[in-house]
Amino acid sequence: MRFMSSLALAAALLGVPAYAGDGPWQFKPGTTFTWECKTEFHYLQQGMTQAMGGNGAMTQGGTTTTEDPQWETVTLKATVLAVGDDGAGRLEFCIEAVHIETRFESSGAHAEWDSTKNKETDIVGLKRYQAILGHKFSAIVNTDGTIREIKGTELPKIDTAGMKPTKKNEKDEKAAAATHDPTDVHVWLNLIFGTTPEGKAEYVKTLQLPQDEKLSWKSDNTEQVGKYLCSKANVKSTDKERAVKPEDVLVKGGSGGGGLGDYAIALCTAAQKKGTIWFCKKEGCLVKVEMEGATELAAAGAMTRTHFKWGVELKEKGATQLTPGAGNTPSNPEPTPTK
């Protein structure tokens, strides 16, 4: 299912608001953050099978179940290049590693590529993931987590025209062809910066996943995540339920249009979202986000379930020496931070 192909529609994070004053993010030139960004998608169908009885009549048999899980991991490193007088940081991001895996339970088809083991994949259907390895983009972020400017986020592509899969990869290619596209980087930035706490016990805020999701936010004391003591918040959709109705599932092309991937997208869009955010005030950065959307829908003698997870976790906070004149210092003082 090309579930995540719709993520390319998330072409804008936030508007360009005026600076909102002191916020929880603490940017310092040379600071580095390495986040591990993950998605996990499970699409399960259960249906009744029928068998021919001795009298020629059809009788109900057992159930058939198919599940096609997908896993995606992107290692995203950010470096603070400069900090403005208002505390906003100019950050450069780099996709340092990629891991993608798709498995079809019914057919045994399986496709996987891990850039930490091989810099290139011989599975043509996964070349779009190879293309994003090493991609760099930049953003200017206010201390309250709002994004003032963003550049270079369009993911590169590899021209696969004329590439023919080897015979040994035939099964792998079937799984690769059904794998969702790489998650748009705007989604990762939304999860990292759009989840910044507002300093209130309860409030309502909109987050793009990639569609706008109106979520209620409620603080939940503090919790240790690795070496970081974090403020914790729970979020939940304010206007959706886990169990959806058929009329809530708006499939691309109308009720009779679209394919299996479009149906999966529509199910997850209609589903309730919930999650937990951990932010370390002492370190001034996001440490961890866990978000999920799950739903089930019974129709025409079958049950369809979708479960999607988004996750971001800070793996390392460090520092690097910036080199003047090597692209690490801003050349235009406005609106780029100047300090």
N, C-alpha and C positions, 0 to 999 in steps of 0.2 A: 504494500500500500504506500502510495506516495503521500503519506500523511503530512509530512512537514514541508512539502512543496509550497504550501500556503504561507509559510513563514516569510517568503520573499515579499509578501504584501506589507510587512511591517517596515515601511520605508522611512518612517519618522518616529523618533522617540517622544520628544516633548516639544513644546514651543520654545521661544527664546525669552524667558521671563527676566525681569530685572533681578539684580542680586538680592537675595532674601536675608542677608545678614549672616552672623556666625552660625555654622552648622556642625554636625558631628564629624564630617570628614576632615582629616588633617593631612594636607599635602605638603611634602618637602621635596625639593629638587634632588633627583637621584634615587628616591625611594622606588622599590620595585614590589609588585604584587603578582603572585602566580596563582591563578584560580583554575581548578579543574571543573569543567562545565559538562554536565551530562544530561542526556535525554534517554528515556526508556519507554518503549511503546509495546503494549500487548493488545492484540485484537483477537477476540475469541468468538467463534460461532458454534452453537450447539443446535442440532436439529434432529427430529425423529426420522428414523429410517423406516421403510415399509417392506413387507415381505409378502410373497404370493402364497396364500393358503391352499389346502388341498381342494377346496371347492372353487378355486379360481378367484376368490375374493382377496382384496388387499388387507393385510392386518398390520398393526403397529409393531415394529421391531424395537431395537435398542436405540440409543442416541449416538450421533456422530459428532465429534468435536474436532475443530481445527483451530490452531493457534499459530500466529506468525509474529513472534517477538522480534524487536529491533533494539539495539543498544548503540549509543553514540557518545563518545567522550572527546572533548576538545580541551587541550591545555592552552590557556590564554595568559600571556604575561604582559603586564602593564608597567611602564616606566614613566615616572613623573619627570618631565623635561624642564618645566618652569612653573613658577607660582606667582600669581599676581598680587597686588596690594590688598585685594579683597579676599585672598586666601584660595581663590580658584586655581585649579591645577590643569596644566596642559599635559596630557598623557599620550604616549604612543603604545599601541597594543600590537602584539605579534602572536599568531597562532603557531605554537611551538611543537605541538604533537596532535595527532588525530588517530582515533580508534573507532572503527565502525564494524558492526556485526549484525547480520540478519539470518534468521533460521526459520524454515518452513517445517512445522511439525508433521504435516500430512505427507509431504513428498521427500523429506530428508534433505532438501536443497539448503545449502549453507554458504554464505559469503562473509569473509572477514578480512580486514586489513588493519595492521597496527604499524604506524609510521616509526615507532621506536625500534621495531625489528627490521623493517624494510622501508626504505625511503620511497619506493615505487611499488605499485600493485600491478599484477598481470591480469587482474579481473577488470575488463573494460567498463563494466557497470559501476565500479567504484572509483574510476578515474576522477569523477567530480569531487571526491573527497581528497584525493592526492593533490588536486589543483589548489586547494586552499591552504595547504601546508606552507608555512612561512609568510603568509599574507600579513601585511601591516596596515594599520589604519590609526586615526588619531581622534581625540575628543578633548574639549575643554569642559571641565566639570566644576560646578560651584560646590561649596562646602556643605550645602544641604542636599547634595546628590542630583540636583537638576543639571541637565546637560545644555550648555550654552552653544556649542558648536561641535559638529561631527563631520569627518572627512574620510574618504577612501574606504567606505564600508562595503562597496559592491564586491562580492566574492569573485575571484578569477575562475576561468573555465578552461578545460582542456578539450581541444577539438578531437573527438573520437571517430570522426568520419573515416572510413577505410580500415579501422582497427577491427580485426576479427579474433574472436575468442578461440582459444585452443580447445580441442575436443575434450580434454580432461577437465576443462572448466565449464562445460555446458550446464551442469547442475548449479554450480556457483553463480553463473551468469543469470540464471532464472531468479535466484534470490536477490542478486545485486540489482536487477532491473526493477524489482518491486521495492527497493529500499528508498526511504524518503530522502529528499535533497538535504545537503548540509544546513543546519540551523542558521538562520540569518543572524549576524552578529548583533543586530539591534535587540534581539531577544536576550542575549547574554548581558548586554549593557543595561537593559531594563531590570533584569534580575539582580545585577550588582548594585546599580545606583538608584533604580526606581523603588527599591525596598528600604531605602534609608529611613530610619524612624523619625517621626516628627516631634517627639518629646511630649506627647499626650498619651494618657492611658488608653483611650479609645477614640477612634475616628474612622472615617470612610475615605478610601483612596482608590484611584483607578490605575490598573497595571495592564500592560499589553502582553498577552501570552499566546499568539501575537495579537489577537483581537482584544479590544478594550474589555477589561474585567473589573467590575465594580466590587471591591472587596472591603469588608469590615476588618479593622486592625485593632487588636487588643493586646496590651502588654502582659507579659507573664513572668515577671521577676527576672532573675539572672540564671545563667547556666554555663558551666565550663564546657568549652569545645576545644579539645586538645589543650594547648597552652594558653588559650584565650578565655578570659572571663567575659561573657557576653550578656547584653540585654536581649531578652527573648520576646518575640511577638508572634501571636497566632493570627492567621488571616483566613477569611472564608467568604465565598460569594454571598452577596446580600440579596440577590434576586433569582437564584437558580436552585434546583433540587438535584439530588443524585439521580433519581429515576426520572427519565424524560418521557414525554408523550410523543407519539409519532408526528403530530403537527409541529412539535418544537424542532424537529430535525429538518433543517432547510438544506437540501442537497443541491449542489451546483447543477444548473440546467433544469430545475424543477423536480417534481416528485418522481418522474420517470427518467430523469437524466443523470449523467455522471456515472462514474464507475465505483468500484469497491473503495478506492482511496478517498473519493469525494464523500462517500457515505461515512467513512471513518472520521474524516475531518468534521463533518456536520455533527456527528455524535459528540465528539469532544468539545466542539464549540458550544453545544447546548448544555453540556454537563456542568455541574457545580465544581468550583475550584476551591481548594483549601491548601494550607501550608504553614510553615514555620520559618521565621527569620531570626538569625543570630547576628548581632552587631556589637563589635568591641569598641566601647567609647574610649578606653585608654589608648588603644592603638589607632583609633580614628578610621576604621575601615570595616567593610562587610566581611564576615567570617564564613557564614553558611546560609544557604537558602534551600529549602525543600518544598516543592510545590507539586500538586497532582490534580488531575481531573479524571474522574471515573464515572461511568454510567452503564446502564443496561436497558435493553429495549426488546420486548417480546412482540413478534409479528409473524404471521403466516406459519405458525408451528415451529418457529425457531427463536432462539434467544441469542442476541448479539451483545457482547460486552466489550467495552474499550477502557483501557487504563493507561494514562499517559503521565509520566513524571518528568519534571525539570529539576535539576540540581546544580548548585554552585558551591564550591568549598575552597577556602583559602588554604593553599598548600604551603606557601612560603611568603614571608614578607622580608625583604632584604634591602640592599642599597648597592648602587653602582656609581662609578666615577664618570661624570659627564665630561665629554670632550668638546671644548669650545670650537666652533667652526666646522664641526663634523655633523651638523644637522640636529644637534641636541639643544640648541638655543634658538629661541624664536626670532624671526627676522622682521616680523611686522608687529609693532607694539600694541595695535588695536585690531580686533578685540582680544588678541592673544595675551595671556598674562605676561608681565614684564619683569618680575623679580626672579 
